[in-house]
Each structure stands twice: as structure tokens, then as C-alpha cells.
Amino acid sequence: MRTIARTATVLGLVCLAQAPSLFAQSTGFDKFAWYLGAQGGMTLFETQTQTLGAFPSVGGHTLITAKRTGLLISVDEVIATNETSSYSDPAVVGGRRTVVFNDLRKFSFTLLAFPFNGSIQPYVGVGFGVMQTVKEYPNGPFNSPAEADQAEETADKLGTHTYPNFTAGAQVRLGKFLVFGQYELAGSPPSDNLLVNATHTFNAGLRIRIGGSRETGTGKE
């Protein structure tokens, strides 16, 4: 009887020792995987003539993971209509020319770290991106067609900037999909850009695995 009890105790201890790995296998996330996904949410930005406001955004992304890291490449279209800004122009009375634009476009490249791998997987990351206003329309009057062309070129240039970013989020598995929510902080542009100060994006979405990021990478954490 003692032998049976000892055997049961040993087996129980072995099962307890293996429980974390078994749980990780059942709820963990794929390593060395390639995902495609879509997201939507809100982006908060500010211009030279408008205070901070929230606008809807939609986009898509690809995520390539290694063991505890990943590369996230995403594009977001911020839906905005007839937003205004301005830039310095000595040819205009008052010294500033007003610009109207529609939409904002963001391209982000972020290195992610996945510190934990349980039923919920948080992540953080840093990287850089390119942000641009879309369809800029500088306001007149213009003294010549050449001046109008120059104003459009200047508005296009000042509507684009690169930025450092910080990202934090978490994802959970739902069947074949990963459901995630994340926040991205985009750094401030140069002082005379059409946009001013930091830009904040809150997204939620889905991603699905479409393959491995290397031939032997089919396991899970």
C-alpha cells in the first residue's frame, strides 16, 4: 500500500512539474510564424490651426515572429475631411498660408518583444514610421501659376515626416485568429510641419497565421 502511495505521489509531482509546459503548449503562441491582419480604431492628432482631435482609422499589417521577438509592419489610413493647418509663407498677408487636407496616412515599422507567453500575451516595441497628410490644398490668392505650384509642393513636403514610435499591446488566441489591442505613440514632427506634437493611435483587430518565418519553425512556445 505504501508502495502504491509513493508511486502515486511521484506521478503527481511529475504531473505538477509538467503542467506549466502542457499549459503553454495548449495556450501558447506560435514562434517563427508569419501573420497577416487588419485593425481599426482611433487616431488623435493636432495641427497648426486645430487642437487635438480623435479620428477613425483603418489599416492592415504583417507580423513576423521569432522566439520572443517580432517585426510588425503596418499601414493605417486616418479618415479626416477638410482638416486645416498652415505654414510660414512671406508672400501671404499675415505670414502664414492655410492648407486644407483630407486623411492622414501612417506607415510603421516596429521591433516587438514578447516577454510572456500565456493565455494572454503582452508585447512592447520601438521603431519608426512615416506619416503624411493626403490631398493638400493650399489656399490662395496666388500671383501666378508658378506660385500655386510652389505652394502645393511646399504643402506636400511639410505634410510628411518621419517619427520614432513606441508600441504596447496584448493579444489572445481565438480559434485560428489572434485578437489584439494596442497603443502606438508617434513622436513629434519638425516645428513647421502641418502636424504638431505627438500622435496617438488606439487599435484593435485580428491577425491570422499564413505560414512559418523559417522552414523548421513550426513549434509553439
C-alpha positions in Angstrom: 0.0 0.0 0.0 2.9 2.3 0.9 4.5 1.5 -2.5 1.3 2.5 -4.3 1.0 5.7 -2.3 4.7 6.6 -3.0 4.2 5.8 -6.7 1.1 8.0 -6.9 2.9 10.8 -5.1 5.9 10.6 -7.5 3.5 10.6 -10.5 1.6 13.5 -9.1 4.8 15.5 -8.6 5.8 14.7 -12.2 2.5 15.9 -13.5 2.7 19.1 -11.5 6.2 19.7 -12.9 5.0 19.2 -16.4 1.8 21.2 -16.0 3.4 24.6 -17.0 4.8 23.2 -20.2 1.5 21.4 -21.0 -0.4 24.6 -20.4 2.0 26.6 -22.6 1.5 24.1 -25.4 -2.2 24.4 -25.2 -2.5 28.1 -24.9 0.9 29.4 -26.2 1.6 31.4 -29.4 3.4 30.3 -32.5 7.0 31.1 -32.8 8.8 31.7 -36.1 5.4 32.5 -37.7 4.1 34.9 -40.3 0.8 36.7 -39.8 -1.5 39.0 -41.8 -4.0 41.1 -40.1 -6.4 44.1 -40.1 -7.1 46.7 -37.5 -9.3 49.7 -36.8 -9.6 52.3 -34.1 -9.0 56.0 -33.4 -6.0 58.3 -34.0 -5.5 61.6 -32.2 -3.6 64.3 -33.9 -3.1 68.1 -33.8 -2.3 70.7 -36.5 -1.0 74.2 -36.6 -4.6 75.5 -36.6 -6.6 72.7 -34.8 -6.4 71.4 -31.3 -6.0 67.7 -30.6 -8.9 65.7 -32.1 -9.8 62.0 -32.5 -10.5 60.5 -35.9 -11.4 56.9 -37.0 -8.7 54.9 -38.7 -8.4 51.5 -40.5 -5.5 49.6 -41.7 -3.6 46.3 -42.3 -0.4 44.8 -41.1 2.0 41.9 -41.3 3.8 40.4 -38.2 6.8 38.1 -38.5 7.7 36.5 -35.2 10.9 34.8 -33.9 11.1 33.1 -30.5 10.5 36.2 -28.2 10.6 39.0 -30.8 8.9 40.1 -33.9 8.8 42.7 -36.7 5.5 44.5 -37.2 4.9 46.4 -40.4 1.6 48.3 -40.6 -0.2 50.9 -42.6 -3.1 53.0 -41.3 -5.4 55.4 -43.0 -6.9 58.0 -40.7 -10.2 59.3 -42.1 -10.4 63.0 -41.9 -12.2 65.6 -44.1 -11.4 69.2 -44.7 -8.9 69.5 -41.9 -6.9 72.7 -41.8 -3.3 73.6 -41.0 -0.8 76.3 -42.1 2.8 77.0 -42.8 5.1 80.1 -42.9 4.9 82.0 -46.2 6.0 85.6 -46.5 4.0 86.0 -49.7 0.8 85.8 -47.7 -0.7 88.6 -45.6 0.0 87.7 -42.0 2.9 85.4 -43.0 1.1 82.1 -42.9 -0.7 80.2 -45.7 -3.7 78.0 -44.8 -3.8 74.4 -46.1 -6.8 72.1 -46.2 -6.2 68.3 -46.4 -8.1 65.1 -46.3 -7.0 61.9 -44.5 -3.7 61.0 -42.8 -1.6 58.0 -43.7 0.9 56.2 -41.4 3.5 53.6 -42.3 5.1 52.0 -39.2 8.0 49.6 -38.7 8.3 48.3 -35.2 10.5 45.7 -33.4 8.4 43.9 -30.8 9.3 42.0 -27.7 7.0 39.3 -26.2 8.1 38.9 -22.6 5.5 36.4 -21.5 3.7 33.6 -23.3 0.5 32.5 -21.6 -3.2 32.7 -22.3 -2.7 36.4 -22.8 0.5 37.6 -24.5 1.5 41.2 -23.9 4.1 42.9 -26.1 6.0 46.2 -26.3 8.1 47.6 -29.2 10.0 50.5 -30.6 10.6 51.6 -34.2 10.0 54.3 -36.7 7.4 55.4 -39.2 6.4 57.8 -41.9 3.3 60.0 -41.6 1.8 62.1 -44.3 -1.3 64.3 -44.9 -3.3 63.4 -48.0 -4.6 65.7 -50.8 -3.3 69.0 -49.6 -5.0 72.1 -51.0 -3.1 75.4 -50.2 -5.4 78.4 -50.0 -4.8 81.4 -52.4 -4.6 84.0 -53.6 -1.7 83.2 -55.9 0.1 85.8 -58.1 1.0 83.2 -60.8 0.5 79.5 -61.7 4.1 79.0 -60.7 3.4 80.3 -57.2 0.4 78.0 -56.9 2.6 75.0 -57.9 5.2 76.0 -55.4 2.6 76.2 -52.7 1.3 72.7 -53.5 4.9 71.4 -53.4 5.6 73.0 -50.1 2.4 71.8 -48.5 3.1 68.2 -49.7 6.7 68.4 -48.2 5.5 69.9 -44.9 2.7 67.3 -44.7 5.2 64.4 -44.5 7.6 63.5 -41.7 9.3 60.5 -40.1 8.9 59.7 -36.5 10.1 57.4 -33.7 7.4 55.2 -32.2 6.6 53.3 -29.1 4.0 50.5 -29.1 2.4 48.5 -26.3 -0.4 45.9 -26.7 -1.6 42.4 -25.9 -3.1 39.5 -27.9 -5.2 36.4 -27.2 -5.9 33.4 -29.3 -9.5 32.9 -30.6 -9.6 29.8 -32.7 -7.5 30.3 -35.8 -7.2 34.0 -35.1 -5.2 36.2 -32.7 -7.3 39.1 -31.3 -5.2 42.1 -30.2 -5.4 45.6 -28.9 -2.6 48.1 -29.0 -1.5 51.7 -28.5 1.1 53.5 -30.6 2.8 56.8 -29.7 4.3 58.6 -32.7 6.9 61.3 -32.0 6.5 64.9 -32.8 7.3 66.3 -36.3 9.6 69.3 -37.0 8.2 72.7 -35.8 6.8 74.0 -39.1 5.2 70.7 -40.2 1.4 70.7 -40.9 1.0 68.4 -37.9 2.3 69.3 -34.5 3.1 67.4 -31.3 2.8 63.6 -30.8 0.2 61.4 -32.5 -1.7 58.7 -30.5 -3.3 55.6 -32.1 -5.5 53.1 -30.4 -6.2 50.0 -32.4 -7.9 46.6 -32.1 -8.0 43.9 -34.7 -7.4 40.3 -35.9 -4.4 38.5 -37.3 -4.1 35.0 -38.8 -1.1 32.9 -39.4 -0.4 32.3 -43.1 2.9 30.4 -42.7 6.2 30.0 -41.0 9.0 32.6 -41.0 11.5 29.7 -41.4 11.1 26.2 -42.7 11.8 24.5 -39.3 9.8 26.9 -37.2 6.5 25.0 -36.7 6.6 24.7 -33.0 5.0 26.7 -30.2 6.3 28.3 -27.1 
